[in-house]
Amino acid sequence: MWRGLDRLGNELPQAMDDKESWWKPVFIYEQIRLDPKDPLGKTQKRTSVNGFTREYTVPFSAKELDKVYSLKRPGDSVSMALRVSDPSVLPRGITKYTDFRDREFDELMEWATTPKFNLDRSVKDQLSERQYG
């Protein structure tokens, strides 16, 4: 359990799932004229938040991944997924830890997005001479 402070300084317990990342605010800085009719008048600087980006405190490496993976309890399942920044591309699940750990990202993403076909040999091939007449 992590501890944090609210705006009054009171201690708050905070549960965090992603201890290795945090959300960094994206700031917008604007200059606003106090008197819009006076082009040479005083201005005031205003700061506002325009969303958040995820920042990682630990860069990805096989060594760091082993540390995080060793924290799981025996018998627990772990979900591993690849995600690119393009929102139109769906995340891809990876079932083998060694593939996720040892392969390069581009190679693994290509492998994960390539369709895999299985031929069912339990029945005769669907392409018989009857279809060709």
C-alpha positions in Angstrom: 0.0 0.0 0.0 1.4 3.4 -1.0 0.8 6.6 0.9 -0.1 9.9 -0.6 -1.2 13.3 0.5 -4.3 15.2 -0.4 -4.4 18.9 -1.0 -4.8 19.6 2.7 -1.8 17.4 3.7 -3.8 14.5 5.1 -2.3 11.1 4.5 -4.2 8.8 2.1 -3.7 5.1 1.4 -3.4 4.5 -2.3 -3.6 1.1 -4.0 -1.5 1.0 -7.1 -1.3 -1.7 -9.7 1.4 -0.2 -11.9 4.2 0.7 -9.5 6.7 1.0 -12.4 4.7 3.8 -14.2 2.9 7.0 -13.5 0.7 9.5 -15.3 2.4 12.7 -16.3 0.2 15.7 -16.9 0.5 17.5 -20.2 0.4 21.3 -19.5 -0.8 24.1 -21.8 0.5 27.6 -21.1 -1.6 30.5 -22.4 -1.3 34.2 -22.2 -4.6 36.0 -21.6 -5.1 39.7 -21.8 -6.7 41.2 -18.8 -8.4 43.8 -21.0 -9.2 42.3 -24.4 -9.8 45.7 -25.9 -6.3 47.0 -25.1 -3.7 45.2 -27.3 -0.8 46.6 -25.3 -2.3 46.0 -21.9 -1.3 43.6 -19.2 -1.4 39.9 -19.7 -1.7 37.0 -17.4 -0.2 33.6 -17.8 -2.6 30.7 -17.3 -1.6 27.0 -17.0 -4.1 24.1 -17.5 -3.8 20.4 -17.9 -4.6 18.9 -21.4 -4.5 15.2 -20.7 -2.0 12.7 -19.4 0.8 10.5 -20.8 2.1 7.4 -19.2 5.7 7.6 -18.0 7.7 4.5 -17.1 10.2 4.8 -14.2 12.1 1.6 -15.3 13.0 1.1 -18.9 12.0 -2.2 -20.5 14.7 -4.8 -20.4 14.9 -8.6 -20.0 16.4 -8.2 -16.5 13.6 -5.8 -15.3 11.0 -8.1 -16.8 12.4 -11.0 -14.9 12.2 -9.0 -11.7 8.6 -8.2 -12.2 7.7 -11.7 -13.4 9.4 -13.2 -10.3 6.8 -11.3 -8.1 4.0 -13.6 -9.2 2.8 -16.3 -6.9 3.1 -19.9 -8.0 0.0 -21.0 -9.9 -1.0 -17.4 -10.8 -1.5 -16.7 -14.5 0.1 -13.7 -16.1 -1.3 -11.8 -19.1 1.2 -10.3 -21.5 0.2 -8.1 -24.3 1.8 -6.0 -27.1 0.3 -2.6 -27.8 1.3 0.0 -30.3 0.5 3.7 -29.9 -2.0 3.6 -32.9 -5.5 3.3 -31.3 -6.8 1.5 -34.4 -4.5 -1.5 -33.8 -5.8 -3.9 -31.2 -3.5 -5.2 -28.4 -2.2 -8.7 -29.0 -1.9 -11.3 -26.3 1.3 -13.4 -26.0 1.0 -16.7 -24.2 4.7 -17.7 -23.9 6.8 -15.7 -21.4 10.1 -16.6 -23.3 8.7 -15.2 -26.5 7.7 -12.0 -24.8 11.0 -11.7 -23.1 13.5 -12.7 -25.8 12.1 -11.6 -29.1 12.4 -8.1 -30.6 9.2 -6.0 -30.5 8.7 -5.7 -34.2 9.4 -9.4 -34.8 7.0 -10.4 -32.0 4.3 -8.0 -33.3 4.5 -9.4 -36.8 4.3 -12.9 -35.5 1.3 -12.0 -33.3 -0.6 -10.3 -36.1 0.0 -13.0 -38.8 -3.1 -15.2 -39.1 -2.5 -18.9 -38.3 -4.4 -21.5 -40.1 -4.9 -25.1 -39.0 -6.1 -27.8 -41.4 -8.5 -30.2 -39.9 -7.4 -33.7 -41.2 -10.0 -35.5 -39.2 -12.4 -35.3 -42.1 -11.6 -35.6 -45.8 -10.4 -32.6 -47.6 -13.3 -30.2 -48.5 -11.9 -29.8 -52.0 -13.2 -32.9 -53.8 -13.7 -33.5 -57.4 -17.4 -33.1 -57.0 -16.9 -29.4 -56.7 -15.2 -29.0 -60.0 -17.7 -30.9 -61.9 
